[in-house]
Amino acid sequence: MPRLYIGLMSGTSLDGVDGVLVNFEGQRPEVLSHQSKPFDTSLKHSLLELNTPADNELHRAALAANHLVRVYADTVQALFKASGRQAKEVHAIGAHGQTVRHQPGAFDGTGYTLQLNNPSLLAELTGIDVVADFRSRDVAAGGQGAPLVPLFHRHMFAHDTQTLGVLNLGGIANLSVLPPAGDAQGFDCGPGNALLDHWCQQHTGQPFDNDGAWARSGQVIAPLLQALLDEPFLHQAPPKSTGRDLFNPTWLAKQLQDFASASPVDVQATLTEFTARACVADVHRHAPEATELLVCGGGALNGWLMTRLQSGLPQLKVVSTAERGLPPLQVEATAFAWLARQTMRRLPGNAPKVTGAQGARILGGVFPA
């Protein structure tokens, strides 16, 4: 049986796809190739629009899913070209899809989580078995369906004698707590890059605040920061998860109603501080004994955000996951390669103490090539 898997991840940042080709032959996963494909403007716009109700959603969602999967397929081909490997060597692709709605437990007691995807098309285009729809089974079992990465974080980063935190700063921030003994814990902290990228795009035309330089040049608006930190989600006890359903431009506009005269650069500084403070508070609450915080996702490349995290956590070391052998933009894609492997081996992929599900479940559906 081949030991190679592909993981494809397009997160709430809506910037594009990260793909990895992973060898699971050894004790630790080995990334043989990492490729990124950006979303074109039309796809990014379509996905962003589908995060909120509008007309003709079913039609637009189906076409956006097809468009997304073609980017996935291009990423797979780029992985093969860079690595010299072939489709026949890969056991399966783990394709997360693009989350556009996340409402676990809502409305009817079960709720739903919706990731746009067309795994049948991806299997057709690549000739490889595809594992997709990872979150729904956990939601069906009473869980949040997120975060799903803590089990992988334990597998990849856990220390024999020390408690570690792993903070993923994608569009949304989520924290895994890895004690040396016992189960991993994890939950969503609040916004990661979603609000920062939106505000930066709106006011500078740039897709993100490179290294946090723009935020660094501004001043934090204390009353606005406090208003942001009063968001009820931040004070809920885990298990909890969130997404663009909550932290979106409409939510931000409401928070800014009393700050219409604020300078855009000062708002960016405040949003960066908000992201950092929300994460810092959760580390203090749930991982006070941690000695190190490993940071992954695009936010790990934001030097000013990393500085603000370290400032709020002087008792521990804040570093990129690159220092532990896995670059920050590869972590989530590798996690979904690992989750696909769990599925193909008929092993659980969720952590009930993390998601609140009634028990461990085999996640995802398999779409044979």
C-alpha positions in Angstrom: 0.0 0.0 0.0 1.4 3.4 -0.9 2.5 5.6 2.1 2.1 8.8 0.2 -0.8 11.1 0.7 -1.7 14.6 -0.5 -3.3 17.2 1.7 -5.2 20.2 0.2 -6.2 23.1 2.4 -8.0 26.4 1.5 -8.8 28.2 4.7 -10.9 31.1 5.8 -8.2 33.6 4.7 -9.5 33.0 1.1 -6.1 33.6 -0.4 -5.6 30.3 -2.2 -4.7 26.6 -1.8 -1.8 25.0 0.0 -1.0 21.5 -1.1 1.5 19.0 0.3 2.7 15.6 -0.8 3.5 13.7 2.4 5.4 10.5 3.1 4.1 8.6 6.2 6.7 5.9 6.0 8.6 7.1 9.1 7.6 8.0 12.6 7.0 11.6 11.6 5.4 12.8 8.4 7.8 14.0 5.8 6.7 16.7 3.4 8.2 15.9 0.0 6.7 18.9 -1.8 4.7 22.0 -1.0 2.9 24.0 -3.6 0.5 27.0 -3.4 -2.0 28.2 -5.9 -3.7 31.6 -5.4 -7.4 32.1 -6.0 -8.2 34.4 -9.0 -10.3 37.4 -8.2 -13.5 35.9 -9.5 -13.2 32.8 -7.3 -12.2 34.7 -4.2 -15.2 37.1 -4.8 -17.6 34.2 -5.3 -16.4 32.4 -2.1 -16.6 35.6 0.0 -20.1 36.3 -1.2 -21.3 32.8 -0.4 -20.4 33.3 3.3 -23.6 35.4 3.6 -27.1 34.8 2.3 -28.0 36.0 -1.2 -29.9 35.0 -4.3 -29.4 31.9 -6.4 -27.0 30.4 -3.8 -27.3 26.7 -4.9 -26.3 27.5 -8.5 -23.5 29.8 -7.6 -22.1 27.4 -4.9 -22.0 24.5 -7.3 -20.1 26.5 -9.9 -17.7 27.9 -7.3 -17.1 24.3 -6.0 -16.1 23.2 -9.6 -13.8 26.3 -9.9 -12.2 25.5 -6.6 -11.6 21.9 -7.5 -9.9 22.8 -10.7 -7.5 24.9 -8.5 -7.1 21.8 -6.3 -6.3 19.6 -9.4 -3.7 22.2 -10.6 -2.1 22.1 -7.2 -1.9 18.3 -7.3 -0.2 18.4 -10.8 2.3 21.0 -9.5 3.1 18.7 -6.6 3.9 15.9 -9.0 5.9 18.1 -11.3 8.0 19.4 -8.4 8.6 16.0 -6.7 8.9 13.7 -9.7 6.2 11.4 -8.2 3.1 10.1 -10.0 -0.6 9.6 -9.2 -0.2 5.8 -8.9 2.1 6.3 -5.9 -0.5 8.3 -3.9 -3.0 6.4 -1.7 -5.4 9.3 -1.3 -6.0 13.0 -1.3 -7.4 14.8 1.7 -9.4 17.7 0.4 -10.9 19.9 3.1 -13.0 22.1 0.8 -13.9 25.7 1.4 -16.0 26.5 4.5 -18.7 29.0 3.6 -21.1 28.3 6.6 -20.5 26.9 10.0 -23.5 26.5 12.3 -22.9 23.4 14.5 -25.7 22.7 16.9 -27.8 25.6 15.6 -31.5 25.8 14.5 -32.6 22.1 15.0 -30.2 20.8 17.6 -27.8 19.4 15.0 -27.0 22.3 12.8 -24.6 22.0 9.9 -21.1 22.8 8.5 -20.8 23.4 4.8 -17.6 23.1 2.9 -17.8 23.8 -0.9 -16.1 21.0 -2.7 -16.7 18.5 -5.6 -14.6 15.5 -4.6 -16.0 13.4 -7.4 -14.6 15.9 -9.9 -11.3 16.0 -8.1 -11.1 12.1 -8.3 -11.9 12.3 -12.0 -9.3 15.0 -12.7 -6.5 13.4 -10.7 -7.1 9.6 -10.9 -6.6 9.4 -7.1 -9.1 8.4 -4.3 -10.3 11.5 -2.5 -11.3 11.9 1.1 -13.6 14.9 1.8 -16.3 16.3 4.0 -14.3 15.8 7.2 -16.4 17.9 9.5 -19.9 16.7 9.0 -19.6 13.4 10.9 -18.4 15.1 14.0 -21.3 17.6 13.8 -23.7 14.7 13.3 -22.3 13.2 16.6 -23.1 16.4 18.5 -19.7 18.0 18.0 -18.5 21.4 16.7 -16.8 19.8 13.7 -13.8 22.0 14.5 -11.0 22.3 15.2 -9.9 18.9 13.7 -6.1 19.6 13.9 -5.4 18.9 17.6 -4.9 15.1 17.1 -2.4 15.8 14.3 -0.7 18.5 16.4 -0.2 15.9 19.1 1.2 13.4 16.6 3.5 16.0 15.1 4.6 18.2 18.0 3.9 16.8 21.5 6.7 16.8 24.0 7.3 14.0 26.5 7.7 16.3 29.6 6.4 19.7 28.7 3.0 21.2 27.8 3.0 22.9 24.4 0.5 25.2 22.7 0.0 25.2 18.9 -1.7 28.3 17.6 -3.0 28.3 14.0 -3.4 31.8 12.7 -5.4 31.3 9.5 -8.5 33.4 8.8 -9.7 32.2 12.2 -7.3 31.5 15.1 -7.4 28.1 16.9 -5.4 26.8 19.8 -4.3 23.2 20.5 -3.1 22.5 24.0 -0.7 19.4 24.2 0.0 18.2 27.7 2.8 15.6 28.0 0.2 13.1 29.2 -3.5 13.0 28.5 -5.7 14.1 25.7 -5.1 17.1 23.4 -7.4 20.0 23.9 -8.3 22.7 21.3 -10.9 25.3 20.2 -11.2 28.4 18.2 -10.0 31.6 19.9 -11.5 34.2 17.6 -10.4 36.0 14.4 -6.9 35.4 13.0 -6.2 37.1 9.7 -9.8 37.5 8.4 -10.4 41.0 9.7 -6.8 42.1 9.3 -6.8 41.1 5.6 -10.2 42.6 4.9 -9.3 46.0 6.4 -5.9 46.1 4.7 -7.4 45.2 1.3 -10.1 47.9 1.8 -7.8 50.7 2.7 -4.5 49.9 1.0 -5.4 47.7 -1.9 -3.0 45.1 -0.7 -4.3 41.5 0.1 -2.6 41.5 3.5 -0.5 43.6 5.9 3.0 42.4 4.9 4.9 41.5 8.2 2.4 43.7 10.0 4.3 46.8 9.0 1.2 48.9 8.5 -0.3 47.9 11.9 3.1 48.6 13.5 3.0 52.2 12.3 -0.4 52.9 13.9 -1.7 53.4 17.5 -4.1 51.1 19.3 -7.4 52.7 20.0 -8.1 51.6 23.6 -11.9 52.0 23.7 -12.3 50.2 20.3 -10.0 47.4 21.6 -12.1 47.0 24.7 -15.3 46.9 22.6 -13.8 44.2 20.4 -12.7 42.2 23.4 -16.2 42.3 24.8 -17.4 40.0 22.0 -19.3 37.1 23.8 -17.7 34.4 21.8 -14.3 35.1 23.3 -15.7 34.4 26.8 -17.5 31.1 26.0 -16.1 28.0 27.4 -14.9 25.3 25.0 -15.9 23.3 23.0 -16.4 26.2 20.6 -15.8 27.0 17.0 -16.5 30.0 14.8 -15.9 31.4 11.3 -16.8 34.1 8.9 -20.4 33.6 10.0 -19.4 35.8 13.0 -16.2 37.6 12.3 -17.0 39.2 9.0 -17.1 42.8 7.6 -20.6 43.3 8.8 -19.6 42.5 12.4 -16.6 44.8 12.1 -18.7 47.7 10.7 -21.0 47.4 13.7 -18.0 47.6 16.1 -16.7 50.7 14.2 -20.0 52.7 14.3 -18.7 54.8 17.2 -15.3 55.2 15.7 -16.1 56.7 12.3 -13.3 59.3 12.5 -10.6 56.8 13.4 -7.6 56.6 11.2 -7.5 53.4 9.1 -3.9 52.6 10.2 -5.0 52.9 13.9 -7.9 50.5 13.3 -5.4 48.1 11.7 -3.1 48.4 14.8 -6.2 47.8 17.0 -7.3 44.8 15.0 -3.9 43.2 15.3 -3.8 43.8 19.0 -7.3 42.3 19.3 -6.2 39.2 17.5 -3.2 38.8 19.7 -5.0 39.6 23.0 -7.8 37.1 22.2 -5.2 34.3 21.7 -3.1 35.4 24.7 -6.1 35.3 27.0 -6.9 31.7 25.9 -3.3 30.6 26.5 -3.4 32.0 30.0 -6.8 30.4 30.7 -6.2 27.0 29.2 -2.5 26.4 29.0 -0.9 28.3 31.9 1.8 25.6 32.3 2.9 25.7 28.6 6.5 26.4 28.0 6.3 27.1 24.3 3.7 28.3 21.8 4.2 27.1 18.2 2.6 29.3 15.7 1.5 28.2 12.2 -0.7 29.6 9.4 -0.2 32.9 7.5 -0.2 34.8 10.8 3.1 33.2 11.7 4.6 35.3 8.9 3.3 38.6 10.5 6.2 39.8 12.5 4.3 42.4 14.4 1.5 40.0 15.4 4.2 37.5 16.6 5.8 40.4 18.6 2.4 41.2 20.2 1.9 37.5 21.1 5.3 37.3 22.7 4.7 40.5 24.6 1.5 39.1 26.1 3.2 35.8 26.9 6.5 36.6 28.5 6.5 33.4 30.5 6.9 31.2 27.4 8.6 31.1 24.0 6.6 32.1 20.9 8.1 30.5 17.8 7.1 29.4 14.3 6.4 25.7 13.7 9.3 25.9 11.3 11.6 25.6 14.3 10.0 22.2 14.9 10.4 20.9 11.4 7.2 22.0 9.6 6.9 25.4 8.0 3.8 27.3 9.1 2.1 27.3 5.6 2.4 23.5 5.5 0.9 22.5 8.8 -2.9 22.5 8.0 -2.5 20.9 4.6 -0.3 18.2 6.2 -3.0 17.8 8.9 -5.6 17.0 6.2 -3.2 14.5 4.5 -3.0 12.8 8.0 -6.7 12.9 8.5 -7.2 11.3 5.0 -4.8 8.6 6.1 -6.8 8.1 9.3 -10.0 7.7 7.2 -8.4 5.2 4.8 -7.1 3.2 7.8 -10.6 3.3 9.4 -9.2 5.2 12.4 -10.9 8.2 14.2 -9.9 11.7 13.2 -11.7 13.8 15.8 -11.0 14.4 19.5 -14.3 14.3 21.4 -12.9 16.4 24.2 -12.0 19.1 21.6 -15.2 19.1 19.5 -17.8 17.9 22.1 -18.8 15.0 19.9 -20.4 12.0 21.6 -17.3 9.9 20.8 -14.5 9.2 18.4 -15.6 9.0 14.8 -14.1 8.0 11.5 -14.3 11.2 9.5 -15.0 12.0 5.9 -16.4 10.3 2.8 -14.2 8.4 0.3 -14.6 9.1 -3.4 -12.8 6.4 -5.4 -10.8 7.2 -8.5 
